[in-house]
């Protein structure tokens, strides 16, 4: 008569139309995908998928934990209540498809099936725990499942498989520091060796288990170890030692008011009395056990008590009473057989329904993922279409900007030509005529004072005429348009050097090919503006203009040895125009100025901006 048990475990404006179009497509696509999903999934099925996130789930989890505690408290006191609570946990867990709750329910049921000796159901339920606990990463329950499988294997004398599962469970318990459960494994190892008649090994494991229980203060564990040791001595036919250890276990079970432990112990001691031919004590003990078994509601324990009573009365030649208990044994066995069939059917049905529900949930998840994937693909296509629209729109804008810039350059060129022509043909002609009129006057007829005034006016008109000619030429030099920037700058430097006050030098590197009209015009205008600033403000006696072409850039630097810029923050209109021209070419400008040796302005134009 093996005494199995289990220890409880812890637990833009044009853009607006496009946006409206996108939004319309989005709504249409989403509605289509949603309708497809609804066509494949019923309302009740959808409720299962989302139930974990509804308002009921938190309350049900509270109920699950409450029932879990109640089930454990009744496991060794009232098996029927314990199983009812376990079934309630499983029902709530299946309602929400909550795997942790299922594992908790199955773990409770497995503990009961182990106590009750229902090893076929125990094996099936343990496999369910093993599968679910690995999915939900619950190593403690994984270890429990392995321990239950070990117990089932041992019942069918498959000790090698049992040893492997039990050793794996012990390793997990050791890692998790579950000392009490590790002690249970030591005790179970003792039972394995006992069933193989390896009594010395069994005693060694019982001693290790007892010490482990004693260290953590587990009276329950100490009592079960003593009872198992007593059963071992009964197998060895050392009945006095068997009686001693089982009675010690009974004392502890009565102290804890552990109804199952008391019942199991009474059946053990009653059997020992029978073997010792102390039939009166055997009958008295087994009647108490029979009474308690009706309270605990265990057909297995009831059957053990009835068998012992039948044997004891038979041994006393009380045939009538013996037949009475034998009939009860037969009735109880048939009742237990029917109960086992009904229990197995219900459990297999529960497992099958749960697997079917899981399969349906998986199909719904796949269907929802397909809808989401379609939505994402459609949305990605819309994003690509939107990006393509933006790129095309941007390309058109760049083309328009380029056309506007070209038109501005052409307009500036035309305007400069017009202004230059106006200056040369009208103002220049007027000044030339005025100069010829002055030449036609006889200054000898004038007094000395009047001659001085005449000479001054004549010089001023000549200077104004030359200035107008120079200005009209600089506005749109013929050399720039016909021969390019380099020739125009050589001509400009030559004119600048007609002024003996400042010596200008021009250095050129590269630029064998002409640049675009815009770049040449802007660079010429920049040089013209900066050289005028040197002439007007620098007080320099020398200056250099340096133009170089590199692999990626065109560099222009203008250096003078003048007095420098006193206030960098206030550059004036001229230098501001220079900066604007540089920016239009996507270039950079750097101004270095000190009191001595003067001012250095460096300009870098990328070749990507000169086309």
C-alpha positions in Angstrom: 0.0 0.0 0.0 2.0 3.0 -1.3 1.4 6.3 0.4 1.6 8.9 -2.4 1.4 12.7 -1.8 2.4 16.0 -3.2 3.6 19.2 -1.5 1.7 22.5 -2.6 3.8 24.9 -4.8 3.9 28.9 -4.9 2.9 30.6 -7.7 0.7 72.1 -49.3 -2.8 73.8 -51.3 -2.4 71.2 -53.9 -1.4 68.8 -51.3 -4.7 69.2 -49.5 -6.5 67.3 -52.3 -3.9 64.6 -52.2 -4.3 64.2 -48.4 -8.0 63.9 -48.8 -7.4 61.2 -51.5 -5.0 59.3 -49.2 -7.5 59.5 -46.3 -10.3 58.1 -48.6 -8.1 55.2 -49.7 -7.1 54.5 -46.2 -10.7 54.3 -45.0 -11.7 52.1 -47.9 -8.7 49.7 -47.4 -9.3 49.5 -43.7 -13.0 48.8 -44.1 -12.3 46.1 -46.6 -9.8 44.4 -44.3 -12.1 44.7 -41.4 -15.0 43.1 -43.3 -12.8 40.2 -44.3 -11.9 39.6 -40.8 -15.5 39.7 -39.7 -16.4 37.3 -42.4 -14.0 34.8 -40.9 -14.5 35.4 -37.2 -17.7 35.3 -35.2 -18.5 37.8 -32.5 -18.2 35.2 -29.8 -14.8 34.2 -31.0 -13.6 37.8 -31.1 -14.7 38.2 -27.5 -12.4 35.4 -26.6 -9.4 37.2 -28.2 -10.0 40.5 -26.5 -11.3 39.2 -23.2 -8.0 39.4 -21.5 -8.1 43.2 -22.0 -11.7 43.8 -20.9 -13.0 44.9 -17.5 -13.9 41.5 -16.3 -10.5 39.9 -16.5 -8.9 41.6 -13.4 -11.8 40.5 -11.2 -11.6 37.0 -12.5 -7.9 36.8 -11.8 -8.7 37.8 -8.2 -11.2 34.9 -8.1 -8.7 32.5 -9.5 -6.1 33.3 -6.8 -8.8 33.0 -4.2 -10.0 29.6 -5.4 -6.4 28.5 -5.7 -5.8 29.1 -2.0 -9.1 27.4 -1.1 -8.3 24.4 -3.2 -4.9 23.9 -1.5 -6.4 24.3 1.9 -8.9 21.6 1.1 -6.6 19.2 -0.7 -5.7 17.3 2.4 -9.1 18.0 4.2 -11.9 17.6 1.6 -10.9 16.3 -1.8 -14.3 17.0 -3.4 -14.2 20.7 -2.5 -10.6 21.0 -3.7 -11.5 19.6 -7.1 -14.5 21.9 -7.4 -12.3 24.9 -6.8 -9.8 23.6 -9.3 -12.5 23.2 -11.9 -13.7 26.7 -11.3 -10.1 28.0 -11.8 -9.9 26.1 -15.1 -13.3 27.4 -16.3 -12.2 31.1 -15.6 -8.8 30.5 -17.2 -10.4 29.0 -20.3 -12.9 31.9 -20.5 -10.0 34.3 -20.9 -7.5 31.9 -22.5 -5.2 32.7 -19.7 -2.4 30.0 -19.8 -1.1 30.8 -16.3 -4.6 30.1 -14.8 -4.8 26.9 -16.7 -1.5 25.7 -15.4 -2.5 26.5 -11.8 -5.7 24.5 -12.3 -3.9 21.5 -13.9 -1.3 21.6 -11.1 -4.0 21.3 -8.5 -5.7 18.5 -10.3 -2.4 16.6 -10.8 -1.7 16.9 -7.1 -5.1 15.3 -6.4 -4.7 12.6 -9.0 -1.4 11.7 -7.4 -3.0 11.3 -4.0 -5.9 9.4 -5.5 -3.7 7.1 -7.6 -5.2 8.1 -10.9 -1.9 7.7 -12.8 -3.3 7.6 -16.4 -5.1 10.9 -16.0 -2.0 12.3 -14.1 0.2 11.6 -17.0 -2.1 13.4 -19.5 -2.6 16.4 -17.3 1.1 16.6 -16.5 1.9 16.8 -20.2 -0.5 19.7 -20.5 1.2 21.5 -17.6 4.6 20.9 -19.3 3.5 22.3 -22.6 1.7 25.4 -21.1 4.4 26.2 -18.5 7.1 26.2 -21.2 5.0 28.6 -23.3 4.4 31.0 -20.4 7.9 30.6 -18.9 6.9 29.1 -15.6 9.8 26.9 -14.6 8.4 26.0 -11.2 5.3 24.4 -12.8 7.6 22.7 -15.4 9.4 21.1 -12.5 6.2 20.0 -10.9 5.0 18.4 -14.2 8.3 16.5 -14.5 7.8 15.3 -10.9 4.3 14.1 -11.6 5.4 12.3 -14.8 8.1 10.6 -12.7 5.5 9.4 -10.2 3.3 8.0 -13.1 6.3 6.3 -14.7 7.3 4.7 -11.4 3.8 3.3 -10.9 4.3 1.3 -14.2 7.8 0.3 -13.1 9.4 2.6 -15.7 12.1 3.6 -13.2 14.7 4.9 -15.7 12.2 7.4 -17.2 11.0 8.3 -13.7 14.6 8.9 -12.6 15.4 11.2 -15.6 12.2 13.4 -15.0 12.8 13.5 -11.2 16.4 14.5 -11.6 15.4 17.3 -14.1 12.8 18.5 -11.6 15.4 18.6 -8.7 17.7 20.7 -10.8 15.0 23.3 -11.4 14.0 23.3 -7.8 17.6 23.8 -6.7 18.0 26.7 -9.2 14.8 28.3 -7.9 15.8 27.6 -4.2 12.6 25.6 -3.6 14.0 23.6 -0.7 10.8 21.9 0.3 10.1 20.7 -3.2 13.6 19.4 -3.5 13.0 17.5 -0.3 9.9 16.0 -1.9 12.1 14.7 -4.8 14.5 13.1 -2.3 11.7 11.4 -0.6 10.3 10.2 -3.9 13.7 8.8 -4.9 13.5 6.8 -1.6 10.1 5.4 -2.7 11.6 4.5 -6.1 14.4 2.5 -4.5 12.0 0.9 -2.0 9.8 -0.4 -4.9 12.9 -1.9 -6.5 13.7 -3.5 -3.1 16.9 -1.4 -2.8 16.3 -0.7 0.9 19.7 0.8 1.9 19.5 3.4 -0.9 15.9 4.0 0.1 16.8 4.6 3.7 19.6 7.0 2.7 17.2 9.1 0.6 14.6 9.0 3.4 17.2 10.3 5.9 18.2 13.1 3.5 14.6 14.1 2.9 13.7 14.0 6.7 16.8 16.2 7.5 15.8 18.7 4.7 12.2 18.9 6.0 13.4 19.3 9.6 15.7 22.1 8.6 12.9 24.1 7.0 10.4 23.1 9.8 8.0 21.1 7.6 6.1 18.8 9.9 4.0 17.6 6.9 7.2 16.5 5.1 8.6 14.9 8.2 5.4 12.9 8.7 5.2 11.7 5.2 8.8 10.6 5.3 8.2 8.6 8.5 5.1 7.0 7.0 7.0 5.9 3.9 9.8 4.6 6.0 7.3 2.6 8.0 5.8 1.1 4.8 9.3 0.1 3.8 9.7 -1.8 7.0 6.3 -3.5 6.5 7.6 -4.7 3.1 10.6 -6.1 4.9 8.3 -7.8 7.4 9.9 -5.7 10.2 6.4 -4.9 11.6 7.5 -3.4 15.0 9.7 -0.8 13.2 6.9 -0.3 10.7 4.3 0.3 13.5 6.7 2.7 15.3 7.4 5.0 12.3 3.7 5.0 11.1 2.5 5.9 14.6 5.1 8.8 14.8 3.7 10.0 11.5 0.1 9.8 12.8 1.0 11.9 15.8 2.3 14.7 13.5 -0.7 14.4 11.1 -3.2 14.7 14.1 -1.2 17.7 15.4 -1.6 19.4 12.0 -5.3 18.2 11.7 -4.3 16.9 8.2 -7.3 14.7 7.4 -5.7 13.0 4.4 -2.6 12.3 6.4 -4.5 10.8 9.3 -6.6 8.7 7.0 -3.6 7.4 5.1 -1.8 6.7 8.3 -4.7 4.8 9.8 -5.0 2.6 6.8 -1.2 2.0 7.1 -1.3 1.1 10.7 -4.5 -1.0 10.4 -2.7 -3.0 7.7 0.3 -3.5 10.0 -2.0 -4.7 12.8 -3.6 -7.2 10.4 -0.1 -8.5 9.4 0.7 -8.8 13.1 -2.6 -10.7 13.5 -3.8 -8.1 16.0 -7.2 -8.2 14.4 -9.2 -6.3 17.0 -6.8 -3.2 16.7 -6.9 -3.6 13.0 -10.8 -3.5 13.0 -10.9 -0.6 15.4 -8.3 1.4 13.4 -9.9 0.7 10.0 -13.4 1.7 11.2 -11.9 5.1 12.2 -10.2 5.2 8.8 -13.6 4.3 7.1 -15.3 7.2 8.9 -12.7 9.7 8.0 -12.6 8.5 4.3 -16.3 9.4 4.0 -15.5 12.9 5.2 -12.5 13.2 2.9 -14.4 11.6 0.1 -11.8 9.3 -1.2 -13.0 6.0 -2.8 -9.4 4.8 -2.9 -8.9 5.2 0.9 -12.4 3.8 1.5 -11.5 0.7 -0.5 -8.3 0.2 1.5 -10.2 0.4 4.8 -12.9 -2.0 3.6 -10.4 -4.6 2.4 -8.6 -4.6 5.7 -11.9 -4.9 7.6 -12.9 -7.8 5.3 -9.6 -9.6 5.9 -9.7 -9.0 9.6 -13.2 -10.3 10.1 -12.5 -13.3 7.9 -9.4 -14.1 10.0 -11.6 -14.1 13.1 -14.0 -16.5 11.3 -16.8 -13.8 11.4 -17.9 -14.8 7.8 -21.2 -12.8 7.8 -19.5 -9.6 8.7 -16.6 -10.4 6.4 -19.1 -11.0 3.5 -20.8 -7.6 4.3 -17.5 -5.8 3.9 -16.5 -7.8 0.9 -19.8 -6.7 -0.8 -18.9 -3.1 0.1 -15.4 -3.7 -1.4 -17.0 -4.9 -4.6 -19.5 -2.1 -4.7 -16.8 0.5 -3.9 -14.5 -0.9 -6.6 -17.3 -0.7 -9.2 -18.1 2.8 -8.0 -14.4 3.8 -8.2 -14.2 2.3 -11.7 -17.2 4.3 -12.9 -15.8 7.4 -11.2 -12.4 6.9 -12.9 -14.1 6.5 -16.3 -16.2 9.6 -15.8 -13.2 11.5 -14.5 -11.0 10.4 -17.4 -13.8 11.3 -19.9 -14.3 14.7 -18.4 -10.6 15.5 -18.2 -9.9 14.3 -21.8 -12.9 16.4 -22.9 -11.6 19.5 -21.1 -8.1 19.0 -22.6 -9.6 18.5 -26.1 -11.9 21.5 -25.8 -9.0 23.6 -24.5 -6.8 22.5 -27.4 -9.7 23.2 -29.9 -10.1 26.7 -28.4 -6.4 27.3 -28.6 -6.5 26.2 -32.2 -9.4 28.6 -32.9 -7.5 31.4 -31.2 -4.4 30.7 -33.2 -6.5 30.8 -36.4 -8.1 34.1 -35.3 -4.6 35.5 -34.5 -3.4 34.4 -37.9 -6.5 36.0 -39.6 -6.0 39.3 -37.6 -2.2 39.3 -38.5 -3.2 38.8 -42.2 -5.5 41.8 -42.0 -2.8 43.9 -40.2 -0.3 42.8 -42.8 -2.6 43.8 -45.7 -3.2 47.1 -43.9 0.5 47.7 -43.5 1.2 46.7 -47.1 -1.5 49.1 -48.3 -0.4 51.8 -46.0 3.2 51.3 -47.2 2.0 51.6 -50.8 0.3 54.9 -49.9 3.5 56.1 -48.2 5.5 55.2 -51.3 2.9 56.9 -53.6 3.0 60.0 -51.3 6.8 60.0 -51.3 6.8 59.7 -55.1 4.3 62.6 -55.3 6.5 64.7 -53.1 9.6 63.8 -55.1 7.8 64.7 -58.4 6.4 67.9 -56.8 9.8 68.8 -55.5 11.4 68.1 -58.9 8.9 70.4 -60.5 9.6 73.1 -58.0 13.4 72.7 -58.5 12.8 73.0 -62.3 10.6 76.1 -61.7 13.3 77.6 -59.4 16.0 76.9 -61.9 13.8 78.6 -64.6 13.1 81.6 -62.3 16.8 81.9 -61.5 17.7 81.7 -65.2 15.0 84.3 -66.0 16.4 86.5 -63.2 19.9 86.2 -64.6 18.6 87.0 -68.1 16.6 89.9 -66.7 19.5 91.2 -64.8 21.7 90.9 -67.9 19.1 92.7 -70.0 18.6 95.4 -67.4 22.4 95.9 -67.0 22.7 96.2 -70.8 19.8 98.7 -70.8 21.3 100.8 -68.0 24.8 100.6 -69.5 23.4 101.7 -72.9 21.4 104.5 -71.2 24.5 105.7 -69.4 26.7 105.4 -72.5 24.3 106.8 -75.1 22.4 109.4 -73.2 24.3 110.7 -70.2 27.7 109.9 -71.8 26.6 111.7 -75.0 25.3 114.7 -73.0 28.6 114.9 -71.2 30.6 114.6 -74.4 28.5 117.4 -76.0 29.0 119.6 -73.0 32.8 118.9 -73.2 32.9 119.9 -76.9 30.9 123.1 -76.1 33.6 123.9 -73.5 36.3 123.3 -76.0 34.5 125.8 -78.4 34.7 128.6 -75.9 37.7 131.1 -76.1 39.0 131.1 -72.6 41.4 134.0 -73.5 38.4 136.3 -73.4 37.9 135.4 -69.8 39.4 137.0 -66.8 41.9 135.1 -64.7 39.3 134.1 -62.1 36.9 133.0 -64.8 39.7 131.0 -66.5 40.2 129.1 -63.2 36.5 128.3 -63.0 36.5 127.3 -66.7 39.5 124.9 -66.2 37.8 123.3 -63.1 34.5 122.8 -64.9 36.3 121.4 -68.0 38.2 118.9 -65.8 35.1 117.9 -63.9 33.1 117.2 -67.1 35.9 115.2 -68.5 36.2 113.1 -65.3 32.4 112.6 -65.2 32.5 111.4 -68.8 35.2 108.9 -68.1 33.4 107.7 -64.9 30.1 107.2 -66.8 32.0 105.2 -69.5 33.7 103.1 -66.9 30.4 102.5 -65.0 28.6 101.5 -68.2 31.4 99.1 -69.1 31.5 97.6 -65.6 27.7 97.1 -65.5 28.0 94.7 -68.4 31.5 94.5 -69.8 31.6 93.2 -73.4 34.5 90.9 -72.5 32.5 89.0 -69.8 29.7 88.2 -72.2 31.9 87.4 -75.2 35.2 86.0 -73.7 34.3 85.0 -70.2 35.2 85.7 -66.6 39.0 85.4 -66.8 39.3 87.9 -69.6 36.9 90.3 -68.0 38.8 90.2 -64.7 42.1 90.8 -66.5 40.5 93.8 -68.2 39.1 95.0 -64.8 42.5 94.7 -63.0 44.1 96.6 -65.9 41.6 99.5 -65.4 42.0 99.4 -61.6 45.8 99.7 -62.0 45.3 103.0 -64.0 44.8 104.4 -60.5 48.4 104.8 -59.2 47.3 104.7 -55.5 46.7 100.9 -55.2 48.5 98.1 -57.1 46.2 95.2 -57.9 47.5 91.7 -58.9 45.4 88.9 -60.4 46.3 85.2 -60.0 44.5 82.5 -61.8 44.7 78.7 -61.5 42.6 76.3 -63.6 39.3 77.6 -65.2 40.3 76.4 -68.7 36.7 76.1 -69.5 34.0 78.8 -69.1 31.5 78.6 -66.2 27.8 79.2 -66.5 26.6 82.8 -67.2 25.1 83.1 -63.7 28.3 82.1 -61.9 30.5 84.3 -64.1 28.2 87.2 -63.7 28.0 86.7 -59.9 31.8 86.3 -59.4 32.5 89.3 -61.6 30.0 91.4 -59.5 31.5 90.1 -56.3 35.0 91.1 -57.4 33.8 94.5 -58.6 32.0 95.2 -55.3 35.0 94.2 -53.2 37.6 96.1 -55.3 35.4 99.2 -55.0 35.4 98.8 -51.3 39.2 98.5 -51.3 39.5 101.7 -53.4 37.1 103.6 -51.1 37.8 102.4 -47.6 40.9 100.3 -47.2 43.7 102.9 -47.4 45.8 100.1 -48.8 48.6 100.4 -51.4 48.4 96.8 -52.7 45.8 94.1 -53.2 45.5 90.8 -54.8 42.7 88.9 -56.5 43.1 85.1 -56.5 40.8 82.7 -58.5 41.4 78.9 -58.4 39.5 75.9 -59.6 39.8 72.7 -57.6 38.2 69.3 -58.1 35.0 70.1 -56.2 35.1 73.9 -55.6 36.0 77.3 -57.1 37.8 79.5 -54.6 38.1 83.3 -54.8 40.1 85.3 -52.3 40.7 89.1 -52.3 43.4 90.4 -50.0 44.6 93.9 -49.2 47.1 95.4 -46.8 44.9 98.3 -45.6 43.6 99.3 -42.3 41.1 96.4 -42.0 37.5 96.5 -40.9 36.8 98.2 -37.5 33.4 96.7 -37.1 32.7 93.3 -38.5 29.0 93.4 -37.4 28.3 96.4 -39.5 29.5 95.6 -43.0 27.2 97.9 -45.0 25.1 97.4 -48.1 28.0 96.4 -50.4 29.3 93.5 -48.4 25.7 92.4 -47.7 25.1 92.2 -51.5 28.3 90.1 -51.7 27.0 87.7 -49.1 23.7 87.4 -50.9 25.4 86.5 -54.2 27.6 83.9 -52.4 24.5 82.3 -50.9 22.7 82.2 -54.3 25.6 80.0 -55.4 25.3 77.8 -52.3 28.8 79.0 -51.3 30.6 80.1 -48.1 32.3 83.3 -47.3 34.9 84.0 -44.6 36.2 87.5 -43.6 39.5 87.8 -41.7 40.4 91.4 -40.7 43.0 92.9 -38.4 44.5 96.4 -38.1 47.6 95.1 -39.7 48.0 93.6 -42.4 44.5 94.4 -43.5 41.5 92.4 -44.8 41.2 88.9 -46.3 37.9 87.7 -47.8 37.7 84.0 -48.9 34.8 82.7 -50.9 34.3 79.0 -51.7 31.7 78.0 -54.4 30.8 74.3 -54.8 30.9 73.0 -58.4 27.4 71.5 -57.8 26.1 75.0 -57.6 27.9 76.4 -60.7 25.8 74.7 -63.3 
